Amino acid sequence: MNGVKPNKENQRRFEIIRDIGCIVCKIEGKESVPCTWHHLDGQKNQEKHKLTIGLCYEHHDSKKDTLRYTSVHPYKARFEMRYLPLRELLEYQNLLIKEYENT
């Protein structure tokens, strides 16, 4: 990973995101599809680590735009048109994190 190493608070966020799974798959009705985190605005500081969502390989790095999946890399505009804008996915991710912490 390039950038600043996440502090304990952000590491906890990443653990919860991993437990929740891919946010797009979840919206599509799939439960807890393994994911990694996607930074909406780089990894330059701890605040940037808070701008993360969980995406599975197909939605994150597969570099595919097919009938089944559109990957955010390199198809960000198509990804947002097909699913939701990244900022809206971030809002939903943050809501799921709060729910997770309250259980």
Backbone torsions as a table, in degrees:
resi	resn	phi	psi	omega
1	MET	NA	131.5	174.8
2	ASN	-88.9	155.4	177.1
3	GLY	100.8	-162.7	-175.8
4	VAL	-81.5	134.2	177.4
5	LYS	-65.7	133.9	-178.9
6	PRO	-64.9	141.1	174.3
7	ASN	-76.2	-178.8	-176.8
8	LYS	-60.4	-41.2	179.9
9	GLU	-61.2	-46.4	-179.6
10	ASN	-72.7	-32.4	175.3
11	GLN	-62.8	-39.4	176.6
12	ARG	-62.8	-41.6	177.3
13	ARG	-57.5	-46.0	-179.4
14	PHE	-63.1	-38.3	178.0
15	GLU	-63.4	-42.8	179.2
16	ILE	-66.1	-44.0	177.3
17	ILE	-57.7	-44.0	178.5
18	ARG	-60.3	-40.9	179.3
19	ASP	-68.1	-36.3	179.5
20	ILE	-70.0	-40.7	-179.0
21	GLY	94.8	-175.0	-177.3
22	CYS	-59.4	124.7	-177.4
23	ILE	-66.0	-37.6	179.9
24	VAL	-69.6	-44.8	177.7
25	CYS	-60.3	-39.3	178.9
26	LYS	-61.6	-44.5	177.5
27	ILE	-60.9	-34.6	-180.0
28	GLU	-81.3	3.5	174.9
29	GLY	96.0	2.2	176.9
30	LYS	-89.4	145.4	-177.6
31	GLU	-103.0	129.8	169.2
32	SER	47.3	57.8	173.7
33	VAL	-78.9	127.0	-177.4
34	PRO	-51.1	142.6	-175.2
35	CYS	-146.7	168.6	166.7
36	THR	-120.5	173.4	-178.7
37	TRP	-96.5	142.1	176.2
38	HIS	-109.2	122.8	177.0
39	HIS	-84.7	125.5	179.8
40	LEU	-72.9	-26.5	-173.0
41	ASP	-142.4	45.9	176.2
42	GLY	77.5	-172.9	-174.7
43	GLN	-131.1	33.2	-171.7
44	LYS	-72.8	-24.2	-179.8
45	ASN	-156.0	176.5	-176.0
46	GLN	-62.7	-34.0	179.2
47	GLU	-63.9	-34.7	179.1
48	LYS	-67.0	-30.7	178.5
49	HIS	-67.0	-21.4	177.8
50	LYS	-77.6	-13.6	179.8
51	LEU	-98.2	63.2	-176.1
52	THR	-130.7	147.1	173.3
53	ILE	-130.4	157.8	177.5
54	GLY	-90.8	128.1	176.8
55	LEU	-134.1	137.7	174.8
56	CYS	-71.6	171.5	-179.4
57	TYR	-55.7	-45.1	-176.8
58	GLU	-62.8	-38.6	-179.5
59	HIS	-85.7	-14.5	-175.9
60	HIS	-103.6	-63.3	-167.7
61	ASP	-123.3	8.4	-174.5
62	SER	-71.4	-14.5	-179.2
63	LYS	58.2	34.9	179.8
64	LYS	-120.1	147.5	171.6
65	ASP	-133.2	92.8	-174.5
66	THR	-125.2	-176.5	175.4
67	LEU	-65.7	-29.1	-178.1
68	ARG	-84.9	-40.3	-173.3
69	TYR	-144.4	152.8	164.8
70	THR	-127.3	127.8	-179.0
71	SER	-89.1	138.3	178.8
72	VAL	-64.4	-29.7	175.4
73	HIS	-107.8	115.7	5.8
74	PRO	-104.5	21.1	-171.2
75	TYR	-105.7	47.3	-174.2
76	LYS	-53.2	-48.9	-177.8
77	ALA	-62.5	-45.9	178.5
78	ARG	-66.1	-38.7	176.9
79	PHE	-57.4	-48.1	-178.6
80	GLU	-67.7	-34.7	176.9
81	MET	-69.0	-38.1	-176.5
82	ARG	-74.8	-40.9	-175.4
83	TYR	-106.8	-99.6	176.6
84	LEU	-144.7	158.2	172.5
85	PRO	-58.1	146.2	-177.0
86	LEU	-56.1	-36.8	179.8
87	ARG	-65.6	-35.0	176.4
88	GLU	-71.2	-37.5	174.9
89	LEU	-63.4	-37.5	177.3
90	LEU	-63.1	-43.7	177.6
91	GLU	-59.4	-43.9	179.3
92	TYR	-66.8	-41.0	177.5
93	GLN	-59.0	-44.4	-179.6
94	ASN	-64.4	-36.6	175.9
95	LEU	-63.4	-44.8	179.1
96	LEU	-64.5	-35.7	177.5
97	ILE	-64.4	-43.6	177.7
98	LYS	-61.8	-44.5	177.6
99	GLU	-60.7	-42.1	179.8
100	TYR	-60.7	-44.3	-178.3
101	GLU	-68.1	-25.2	-178.7
102	ASN	-89.2	1.1	-180.0
103	THR	-98.8	NA	NA
